[in-house]
Amino acid sequence: MEFKEDIQKRRTTFQFTGTPVTAEQIKWIIRAGITAPSFDHKRKWNLIAVTSEMAKRKVTDYIDPLPCKDTPPENPVQEMIQIAFPKQKSMCGSWMCPSAAV
């Protein structure tokens, strides 16, 4: 029953405290991420942990704004991206991502 309870109690978080994440926590999250299921087990996961402020700024400068954010969606995938975009952007906090979270 413990696993079922864990699944039922899980929540998505869009507000964060700003408390730094330890290297051990990052390793645990990455291990969990690479074992996450994907459609038909065909997705190759690419996970990146960005921890320094300089690296965050460089990544932010590299990301282009979403080209479809100001146009009507033409399919369900574009619609999902437009809905998720503001939530993902708010998750960046002081990082101020110009587009989707990395």
C-alpha positions in Angstrom: 0.0 0.0 0.0 2.9 2.4 0.5 3.6 2.9 -3.2 -0.1 3.5 -4.0 -0.3 6.0 -1.2 2.9 7.8 -2.5 1.3 8.0 -5.9 -2.0 9.4 -4.5 -0.2 12.0 -2.3 2.2 13.3 -4.9 1.9 17.0 -5.9 3.3 19.3 -8.5 5.0 22.4 -7.0 5.3 25.7 -8.7 6.5 27.8 -5.7 9.9 27.2 -4.2 11.6 28.5 -1.0 15.0 29.4 -2.5 16.8 27.0 -0.2 19.8 25.6 -2.1 19.7 22.0 -3.2 22.6 19.7 -2.2 24.7 17.7 -4.6 23.3 14.5 -3.0 19.7 15.7 -3.6 20.6 16.5 -7.2 22.0 13.0 -7.7 18.9 11.5 -6.2 16.6 13.5 -8.5 18.7 12.6 -11.6 18.6 8.9 -10.7 14.8 9.2 -10.3 14.5 11.1 -13.6 16.4 8.5 -15.6 14.1 5.8 -14.3 10.9 7.7 -15.2 8.7 6.1 -17.7 8.3 7.4 -21.2 5.9 6.7 -24.1 6.6 3.2 -25.3 10.0 3.4 -23.4 11.5 5.1 -26.4 12.4 8.5 -25.0 16.1 9.1 -24.4 16.3 11.3 -21.3 18.8 14.2 -21.2 19.0 15.7 -17.8 21.1 18.7 -16.9 21.7 20.1 -13.4 22.6 23.8 -13.6 23.8 25.1 -10.2 26.0 28.2 -10.6 24.5 31.6 -11.2 26.9 32.2 -14.1 25.8 28.9 -15.8 22.1 29.8 -15.3 22.7 33.1 -17.0 24.5 31.5 -19.9 21.7 28.9 -20.4 19.1 31.7 -20.2 20.9 33.7 -22.8 21.1 30.7 -25.1 17.4 29.8 -25.0 15.2 31.4 -27.6 11.6 32.4 -26.8 9.0 30.0 -27.9 8.0 30.9 -31.5 4.4 29.8 -31.1 3.6 31.5 -27.8 1.8 34.4 -29.5 0.0 32.5 -32.2 -3.1 30.3 -32.0 -2.3 26.6 -31.4 -2.7 24.5 -34.5 -2.7 21.1 -32.6 -3.0 19.7 -29.1 0.8 19.7 -28.5 1.1 23.4 -29.2 -1.9 24.0 -27.0 -0.3 22.1 -24.1 3.0 24.1 -24.6 1.0 27.4 -24.4 -0.7 26.3 -21.2 2.5 25.0 -19.6 4.7 27.9 -20.7 3.6 30.4 -18.0 3.8 27.8 -15.2 7.3 26.6 -16.3 8.5 30.2 -16.6 7.3 31.0 -13.1 9.2 28.0 -11.8 12.5 29.7 -12.8 12.0 32.4 -10.1 14.8 34.8 -10.0 16.5 33.0 -12.9 14.0 34.8 -15.2 13.9 32.3 -18.1 12.9 33.9 -21.3 11.2 30.6 -22.5 10.5 27.1 -21.3 12.4 25.8 -18.2 15.5 23.8 -18.9 
